[in-house]
Amino acid sequence: MHQYKKSFSDSKTINKYGVDITLYGMNDPTVNVVYEDVKDGHFEEFLNIISTITWFIIEGSGTFVINDEKIPVASKDIISVPPNHRIHYFGNMKMILISTPAYDQTNERHIRDVKKEESPYFKK
């Protein structure tokens, strides 16, 4: 393995509130890079008290809900959320998430679980 390269196959993927998240072990306290594969949405409203979280939408489309404001997004859009703003999102998207400074779970606050029925894309 090359010291400057982090491979998808060498990274750990977890599922968090409906999103497959691949964590690239960069070992850098200033930044995290994460790949997200979203099928329906991230069904947790949360905030981070320290980090700015930035998403680059690679493909697909959806809706981010930031402090109750609904923001439609599509391929090649960027959403950047400063600390202490409530976040959740819906849609079918592949995204890169960048967290600065690096993600630390002690800085994340769970606000509430989000119901799938809240999604503008929910089909009964």
C-alpha positions as CSV (number, residue, x, y, z in Angstrom):
1,M,0.0,0.0,0.0
2,H,1.3,3.4,-0.9
3,Q,1.5,6.0,1.9
4,Y,-0.3,8.7,-0.2
5,K,-3.1,6.5,-1.4
6,K,-6.2,5.2,0.4
7,S,-8.2,2.6,-1.6
8,F,-11.9,1.9,-1.4
9,S,-11.2,-1.8,-1.0
10,D,-8.9,-1.1,2.0
11,S,-11.5,1.1,3.7
12,K,-14.3,0.1,6.1
13,T,-18.0,0.5,5.1
14,I,-20.7,0.9,7.7
15,N,-24.4,1.6,7.4
16,K,-25.6,4.6,9.5
17,Y,-29.3,5.6,9.5
18,G,-29.8,4.2,5.9
19,V,-26.6,5.4,4.3
20,D,-23.6,3.2,3.3
21,I,-20.6,5.1,4.5
22,T,-17.0,4.2,3.5
23,L,-14.5,5.7,5.9
24,Y,-11.1,6.4,4.4
25,G,-8.5,6.0,7.2
26,M,-6.6,9.2,6.5
27,N,-5.2,9.5,10.0
28,D,-5.2,13.3,9.7
29,P,-6.9,15.3,12.5
30,T,-7.6,18.2,10.2
31,V,-9.9,16.5,7.7
32,N,-11.9,13.3,7.0
33,V,-12.9,12.0,3.6
34,V,-16.0,9.7,3.3
35,Y,-17.8,8.1,0.4
36,E,-21.6,7.9,0.9
37,D,-24.0,5.8,-1.1
38,V,-27.5,6.9,-0.3
39,K,-30.5,4.9,-1.6
40,D,-33.4,6.7,0.2
41,G,-32.0,9.1,2.7
42,H,-30.1,9.7,6.0
43,F,-32.9,9.1,8.6
44,E,-31.2,10.9,11.4
45,E,-31.3,14.6,12.1
46,F,-28.0,15.6,13.7
47,L,-25.5,18.4,14.1
48,N,-21.8,18.7,14.7
49,I,-20.6,21.2,17.3
50,I,-17.1,21.6,15.8
51,S,-16.8,20.5,12.2
52,T,-17.9,22.0,8.9
53,I,-19.4,19.2,6.8
54,T,-19.2,19.5,3.0
55,W,-20.9,17.1,0.6
56,F,-20.1,16.9,-3.2
57,I,-22.9,15.1,-5.0
58,I,-21.2,12.8,-7.6
59,E,-24.4,11.5,-9.1
60,G,-28.1,11.4,-8.4
61,S,-30.3,13.9,-6.7
62,G,-32.1,14.6,-3.5
63,T,-33.1,17.1,-0.8
64,F,-31.0,18.3,2.1
65,V,-32.9,19.6,5.1
66,I,-30.8,22.1,7.1
67,N,-32.4,23.8,10.0
68,D,-35.8,22.9,8.5
69,E,-34.9,24.5,5.1
70,K,-35.4,22.1,2.2
71,I,-32.6,22.5,-0.4
72,P,-32.8,20.5,-3.6
73,V,-29.5,19.1,-4.9
74,A,-28.2,17.3,-8.0
75,S,-25.1,15.9,-9.5
76,K,-22.1,18.3,-9.2
77,D,-23.7,20.4,-6.5
78,I,-21.9,21.1,-3.2
79,I,-23.6,21.5,0.2
80,S,-21.4,23.0,3.0
81,V,-22.9,23.1,6.5
82,P,-21.1,25.0,9.3
83,P,-21.1,23.7,12.9
84,N,-24.3,23.8,15.0
85,H,-26.8,23.4,12.1
86,R,-29.3,20.6,12.1
87,I,-29.0,18.3,9.1
88,H,-30.7,15.3,7.4
89,Y,-31.3,14.5,3.7
90,F,-33.3,12.4,1.3
91,G,-32.8,11.0,-2.2
92,N,-30.7,8.6,-4.2
93,M,-27.2,9.9,-4.4
94,K,-23.5,9.0,-4.4
95,M,-21.5,11.7,-2.5
96,I,-18.2,12.6,-1.1
97,L,-18.3,14.0,2.4
98,I,-15.4,16.1,3.8
99,S,-15.4,17.0,7.5
100,T,-13.0,19.8,8.7
101,P,-11.7,19.4,11.3
102,A,-11.8,15.6,11.1
103,Y,-14.9,13.8,12.4
104,D,-15.0,12.9,16.1
105,Q,-18.1,11.2,17.3
106,T,-18.0,13.1,20.6
107,N,-18.8,16.3,18.6
108,E,-21.9,14.9,16.9
109,R,-25.3,15.4,18.5
110,H,-28.3,13.2,17.6
111,I,-31.4,15.4,17.4
112,R,-34.0,12.8,16.3
113,D,-34.7,9.8,14.2
114,V,-36.3,10.9,10.9
115,K,-39.3,8.9,9.5
116,K,-39.2,7.7,5.9
117,E,-42.6,9.3,5.5
118,E,-41.0,12.7,5.8
119,S,-39.2,12.2,2.6
120,P,-40.5,14.1,-0.4
121,Y,-39.7,10.9,-2.4
122,F,-41.6,8.5,-0.1
123,K,-44.0,6.2,-1.9
124,K,-46.8,4.5,0.0
